[in-house]
Amino acid sequence: PDGYLLELLQYHSHPEQREVTKQKSNQLGCSHLAFSVIDIYVVCEAVNKMGGSMINPPALTNDKKVKVAYCHDNEGNLMEIVEVL
């Protein structure tokens, strides 16, 4: 209804078999996805439990309006997790 759509696909019938590499933040194209969440600590813990890895723990921004953490999912995609305070 708000004009946004995010489609996430996983091909079970013909998956690509290659080594997972962690996406760099400065690569050309889509560098990362950002997600606004209610509890950043719960989401970061879930990322770790599902095979992802944290780049930095949740950090308060200088203006103290949001907490931000960067992580890689289990396929190496870079994600920004944001909690608005």
Biotite code that builds the C-alpha atoms (Angstrom):
import biotite.structure as struc

atoms = struc.array([
    struc.Atom([0.000, 0.000, 0.000], chain_id="A", res_id=1, res_name="PRO", atom_name="CA", element="C"),
    struc.Atom([2.892, 2.435, 0.583], chain_id="A", res_id=2, res_name="ASP", atom_name="CA", element="C"),
    struc.Atom([4.536, 1.677, -2.769], chain_id="A", res_id=3, res_name="GLY", atom_name="CA", element="C"),
    struc.Atom([7.435, -0.443, -1.484], chain_id="A", res_id=4, res_name="TYR", atom_name="CA", element="C"),
    struc.Atom([8.085, -4.098, -2.151], chain_id="A", res_id=5, res_name="LEU", atom_name="CA", element="C"),
    struc.Atom([11.064, -6.252, -1.247], chain_id="A", res_id=6, res_name="LEU", atom_name="CA", element="C"),
    struc.Atom([11.209, -9.657, -2.906], chain_id="A", res_id=7, res_name="GLU", atom_name="CA", element="C"),
    struc.Atom([13.566, -12.246, -1.416], chain_id="A", res_id=8, res_name="LEU", atom_name="CA", element="C"),
    struc.Atom([14.071, -15.470, -3.357], chain_id="A", res_id=9, res_name="LEU", atom_name="CA", element="C"),
    struc.Atom([15.775, -18.757, -2.579], chain_id="A", res_id=10, res_name="GLN", atom_name="CA", element="C"),
    struc.Atom([15.934, -21.349, -5.360], chain_id="A", res_id=11, res_name="TYR", atom_name="CA", element="C"),
    struc.Atom([15.559, -24.830, -3.919], chain_id="A", res_id=12, res_name="HIS", atom_name="CA", element="C"),
    struc.Atom([15.227, -26.587, -7.290], chain_id="A", res_id=13, res_name="SER", atom_name="CA", element="C"),
    struc.Atom([18.539, -25.342, -8.744], chain_id="A", res_id=14, res_name="HIS", atom_name="CA", element="C"),
    struc.Atom([20.655, -23.585, -6.113], chain_id="A", res_id=15, res_name="PRO", atom_name="CA", element="C"),
    struc.Atom([23.951, -22.005, -7.087], chain_id="A", res_id=16, res_name="GLU", atom_name="CA", element="C"),
    struc.Atom([26.832, -23.900, -5.568], chain_id="A", res_id=17, res_name="GLN", atom_name="CA", element="C"),
    struc.Atom([29.698, -21.577, -4.715], chain_id="A", res_id=18, res_name="ARG", atom_name="CA", element="C"),
    struc.Atom([31.615, -20.401, -1.710], chain_id="A", res_id=19, res_name="GLU", atom_name="CA", element="C"),
    struc.Atom([29.833, -17.719, 0.290], chain_id="A", res_id=20, res_name="VAL", atom_name="CA", element="C"),
    struc.Atom([31.793, -14.467, 0.351], chain_id="A", res_id=21, res_name="THR", atom_name="CA", element="C"),
    struc.Atom([30.923, -11.445, 2.441], chain_id="A", res_id=22, res_name="LYS", atom_name="CA", element="C"),
    struc.Atom([29.719, -8.478, 0.436], chain_id="A", res_id=23, res_name="GLN", atom_name="CA", element="C"),
    struc.Atom([31.854, -5.333, 0.648], chain_id="A", res_id=24, res_name="LYS", atom_name="CA", element="C"),
    struc.Atom([30.184, -2.049, 1.498], chain_id="A", res_id=25, res_name="SER", atom_name="CA", element="C"),
    struc.Atom([31.907, -0.209, -1.355], chain_id="A", res_id=26, res_name="ASN", atom_name="CA", element="C"),
    struc.Atom([31.113, -2.587, -4.243], chain_id="A", res_id=27, res_name="GLN", atom_name="CA", element="C"),
    struc.Atom([29.213, -1.302, -7.258], chain_id="A", res_id=28, res_name="LEU", atom_name="CA", element="C"),
    struc.Atom([25.482, -1.923, -7.381], chain_id="A", res_id=29, res_name="GLY", atom_name="CA", element="C"),
    struc.Atom([23.280, -2.441, -4.367], chain_id="A", res_id=30, res_name="CYS", atom_name="CA", element="C"),
    struc.Atom([25.637, -2.161, -1.419], chain_id="A", res_id=31, res_name="SER", atom_name="CA", element="C"),
    struc.Atom([23.239, -3.170, 1.348], chain_id="A", res_id=32, res_name="HIS", atom_name="CA", element="C"),
    struc.Atom([19.689, -3.367, 2.609], chain_id="A", res_id=33, res_name="LEU", atom_name="CA", element="C"),
    struc.Atom([18.552, -1.420, 5.673], chain_id="A", res_id=34, res_name="ALA", atom_name="CA", element="C"),
    struc.Atom([15.828, -2.643, 7.998], chain_id="A", res_id=35, res_name="PHE", atom_name="CA", element="C"),
    struc.Atom([14.030, -0.623, 10.672], chain_id="A", res_id=36, res_name="SER", atom_name="CA", element="C"),
    struc.Atom([13.282, -2.835, 13.672], chain_id="A", res_id=37, res_name="VAL", atom_name="CA", element="C"),
    struc.Atom([11.652, -2.516, 17.076], chain_id="A", res_id=38, res_name="ILE", atom_name="CA", element="C"),
    struc.Atom([14.422, -4.250, 19.083], chain_id="A", res_id=39, res_name="ASP", atom_name="CA", element="C"),
    struc.Atom([17.876, -4.206, 17.505], chain_id="A", res_id=40, res_name="ILE", atom_name="CA", element="C"),
    struc.Atom([19.356, -6.629, 20.055], chain_id="A", res_id=41, res_name="TYR", atom_name="CA", element="C"),
    struc.Atom([16.727, -9.313, 19.328], chain_id="A", res_id=42, res_name="VAL", atom_name="CA", element="C"),
    struc.Atom([17.308, -8.980, 15.565], chain_id="A", res_id=43, res_name="VAL", atom_name="CA", element="C"),
    struc.Atom([21.114, -9.089, 15.898], chain_id="A", res_id=44, res_name="CYS", atom_name="CA", element="C"),
    struc.Atom([20.846, -12.232, 18.015], chain_id="A", res_id=45, res_name="GLU", atom_name="CA", element="C"),
    struc.Atom([18.569, -13.808, 15.390], chain_id="A", res_id=46, res_name="ALA", atom_name="CA", element="C"),
    struc.Atom([21.052, -12.961, 12.611], chain_id="A", res_id=47, res_name="VAL", atom_name="CA", element="C"),
    struc.Atom([23.810, -14.740, 14.540], chain_id="A", res_id=48, res_name="ASN", atom_name="CA", element="C"),
    struc.Atom([21.605, -17.779, 15.293], chain_id="A", res_id=49, res_name="LYS", atom_name="CA", element="C"),
    struc.Atom([20.744, -18.126, 11.590], chain_id="A", res_id=50, res_name="MET", atom_name="CA", element="C"),
    struc.Atom([24.393, -18.238, 10.533], chain_id="A", res_id=51, res_name="GLY", atom_name="CA", element="C"),
    struc.Atom([25.053, -14.559, 9.908], chain_id="A", res_id=52, res_name="GLY", atom_name="CA", element="C"),
    struc.Atom([27.766, -12.462, 11.496], chain_id="A", res_id=53, res_name="SER", atom_name="CA", element="C"),
    struc.Atom([27.958, -9.050, 13.102], chain_id="A", res_id=54, res_name="MET", atom_name="CA", element="C"),
    struc.Atom([30.287, -6.372, 11.769], chain_id="A", res_id=55, res_name="ILE", atom_name="CA", element="C"),
    struc.Atom([29.648, -4.072, 14.709], chain_id="A", res_id=56, res_name="ASN", atom_name="CA", element="C"),
    struc.Atom([27.415, -4.271, 17.771], chain_id="A", res_id=57, res_name="PRO", atom_name="CA", element="C"),
    struc.Atom([24.492, -1.844, 17.984], chain_id="A", res_id=58, res_name="PRO", atom_name="CA", element="C"),
    struc.Atom([25.842, 1.686, 18.323], chain_id="A", res_id=59, res_name="ALA", atom_name="CA", element="C"),
    struc.Atom([24.066, 4.888, 19.256], chain_id="A", res_id=60, res_name="LEU", atom_name="CA", element="C"),
    struc.Atom([24.355, 7.624, 16.625], chain_id="A", res_id=61, res_name="THR", atom_name="CA", element="C"),
    struc.Atom([25.814, 11.002, 17.578], chain_id="A", res_id=62, res_name="ASN", atom_name="CA", element="C"),
    struc.Atom([22.363, 12.609, 17.609], chain_id="A", res_id=63, res_name="ASP", atom_name="CA", element="C"),
    struc.Atom([21.142, 9.779, 19.903], chain_id="A", res_id=64, res_name="LYS", atom_name="CA", element="C"),
    struc.Atom([18.066, 9.196, 17.718], chain_id="A", res_id=65, res_name="LYS", atom_name="CA", element="C"),
    struc.Atom([18.854, 5.694, 16.454], chain_id="A", res_id=66, res_name="VAL", atom_name="CA", element="C"),
    struc.Atom([20.926, 2.613, 17.167], chain_id="A", res_id=67, res_name="LYS", atom_name="CA", element="C"),
    struc.Atom([22.630, 1.048, 14.144], chain_id="A", res_id=68, res_name="VAL", atom_name="CA", element="C"),
    struc.Atom([24.376, -2.273, 13.561], chain_id="A", res_id=69, res_name="ALA", atom_name="CA", element="C"),
    struc.Atom([25.863, -3.731, 10.384], chain_id="A", res_id=70, res_name="TYR", atom_name="CA", element="C"),
    struc.Atom([25.953, -7.453, 9.735], chain_id="A", res_id=71, res_name="CYS", atom_name="CA", element="C"),
    struc.Atom([26.173, -10.094, 7.027], chain_id="A", res_id=72, res_name="HIS", atom_name="CA", element="C"),
    struc.Atom([23.410, -12.639, 6.570], chain_id="A", res_id=73, res_name="ASP", atom_name="CA", element="C"),
    struc.Atom([24.255, -16.327, 6.089], chain_id="A", res_id=74, res_name="ASN", atom_name="CA", element="C"),
    struc.Atom([24.788, -15.717, 2.342], chain_id="A", res_id=75, res_name="GLU", atom_name="CA", element="C"),
    struc.Atom([27.182, -12.799, 2.848], chain_id="A", res_id=76, res_name="GLY", atom_name="CA", element="C"),
    struc.Atom([24.704, -10.003, 2.045], chain_id="A", res_id=77, res_name="ASN", atom_name="CA", element="C"),
    struc.Atom([25.382, -6.773, 3.899], chain_id="A", res_id=78, res_name="LEU", atom_name="CA", element="C"),
    struc.Atom([22.528, -5.507, 6.089], chain_id="A", res_id=79, res_name="MET", atom_name="CA", element="C"),
    struc.Atom([22.053, -2.379, 8.183], chain_id="A", res_id=80, res_name="GLU", atom_name="CA", element="C"),
    struc.Atom([19.799, -2.880, 11.207], chain_id="A", res_id=81, res_name="ILE", atom_name="CA", element="C"),
    struc.Atom([18.265, 0.342, 12.581], chain_id="A", res_id=82, res_name="VAL", atom_name="CA", element="C"),
    struc.Atom([16.246, 0.950, 15.741], chain_id="A", res_id=83, res_name="GLU", atom_name="CA", element="C"),
    struc.Atom([14.628, 4.394, 15.962], chain_id="A", res_id=84, res_name="VAL", atom_name="CA", element="C"),
    struc.Atom([14.570, 5.513, 19.590], chain_id="A", res_id=85, res_name="LEU", atom_name="CA", element="C"),
])
